[in-house]
Amino acid sequence: MAKSTLSFVCQNCGAAYNRWQGKCESCGEWNTLAEEDTSGSVPVSIRSKRRGRTFALESLTGKSNDAPRLSSGMTELDRVTGGGFVRGSVLLVGGDPGIGKSTLLTQATSMLARAGHRAVYISGEEAVAQVRLRAERLGLADAPVQLASETSVEDIVSTLSEGAVPRLIVIDSIQTMWTDTVESAPGTVTQVRASAQALIRFAKKSGAAIILVGHVTKDGQIAGPRVVEHMVDAVLSFEGEGSQHFRILRAMKNRFGPTDEIGVFEMTGLGLREVSNPSELFLSERDLGSPGTAVFAGIEGTRPVLVELQALVAPTTLGTPRRAVVGWDPSRLSMVLAVLEAHCGVKLSGYDVYLNVAGGLRIQEPAADLAAAAALVSSLVNAPLPTDAVYFGEISLSGAVRPVAQTSARLKEAAKLGFGRAVLPESARGEIGSDGGLTLNSVGGLTSLVAEIAARGTPRGNRDTAREGVTEKNATPTRFRRENS
């Protein structure tokens, strides 16, 4: 009998220690170490001293066929996965509770089943009757999906090995699975790692595509050991705000496709509806003519997306002004504010600054710097920006506006949605192909854009921001200050 080996494993990052301690030195979290028996963490077949068999080695040259893919029937899901599910691949899907992960996968399995493929949905959190209730609400009760409520990995693998190989298997969720090879409770780091390894081994051997649903922590990271994300072939994140009606499916890792594509869905009473043109959705409720709003022409993967950036600059009574941002990197907001104050004379030390990406989309590219700066200055001086203009460009620490990639695609999308002008970096003119008849306003530095917006500013109320001086020599606002009437 194998000797019992006890260790203390961090339930947040998977680091192991010989004794208990309050803080994990690897991830810095407190009270996350739990005692686990790791004597059976390695299968007996692997611990045995049998002699390994030899296998053939191949060269880099030769014919390599593309991996066969299986279309899910959902265009947005296929876009994120790279064209469909690859045989033998394992995908890990994470997202906040109630965001719609089970709804998305129920629709995907139902479409595959209706197309004549064997699709299996195994839930470790819900009973079969509960899954049927969701299918009835979505209008998918007639889909020939095979359901089961089971948590034992050995029983799942044994059942799926009988009959025809399933084309798609959904495991909801991996944190509820457990295996006999380890003696830890379900949901622990050891169990999650061992269960995922057994399911991945079955997928590679049988050729079935498996989707693992993963819980997320309060920081938005997939719970459990990080090694699971390295073991699977793709990691997808299902994002969205509970108060918003649309969801974003983003690829964080993909061995068979791009990692910067997104799929856009709208949550309705009948489930998730695919959004083929997300720009129209994000701009459907624009605040036309309001100060502090600018339209950003961004790129998500190969798809151009137009979204509204909203800014509010308000006087503060606090010693340290607030800096709140939703949907954008707070570090980039701090950098833009520093450049505005250092090179453009915009004094924001006495103001609270709020920045929001309308609709809940999370922007990751630095091309939104110019749109954010325009919205901030517009709110400060109470100067509405042109409603038919889009902004994009990266701001350097010197105040220069640098070009960004795929300029032509951004301009075509703006022209298709009826915009008439674009504010873009001056050095990007050489990359412009067909601008769709847009009026191009190129800027080489942030100071010229700030001066143009400040010239249109008007005071608001009795206590507001006033402009003081735009010199004719360099067309740069020399100072912004508060005035009492």
Secondary structure, 3 states (H helix, E strand, C coil): CCCCCEEEEECCCCCEECCCCCECCCCCCECCEEEEECCCCCCHHHHCCCCCCCCCCCCCCCCCCCCCEECCCCHHHHHHHCCCEECCCEEEEEECCCCCHHHHHHHHHHHHHHCCCCEEEEECCCCHHHHHHHHHHCCCCCCCCEEEECCEHHHHHHHHCCCCCCCEEEEECHHHCECCCCCCCCCCHHHHHHHHHHHHHHHHHHCCEEEEEECECCCCCECCCCHHHHHCCEEEEEECCCCCCEEEEEEEEECCCCCCCEEEEEEECCEEEECCCHHHHHCCCCCCCCCCEEEEEEEECCEEEEEEEEEEEEECCCCCCCEEEECCCHHHHHHHHHHHHHHCCCCCCCEEEEEEEHHHCCCCCHHHHHHHHHHHHHHHHCCCCCCCEEECCEECCCCEEECCCCHHHHHHHHHHCCCCEEEEEHHHHHHCCCCCCCEEEEECEHHHHHHHHHCCCCCCCCEEEEEEEECCCCCCEEEEEEEEC
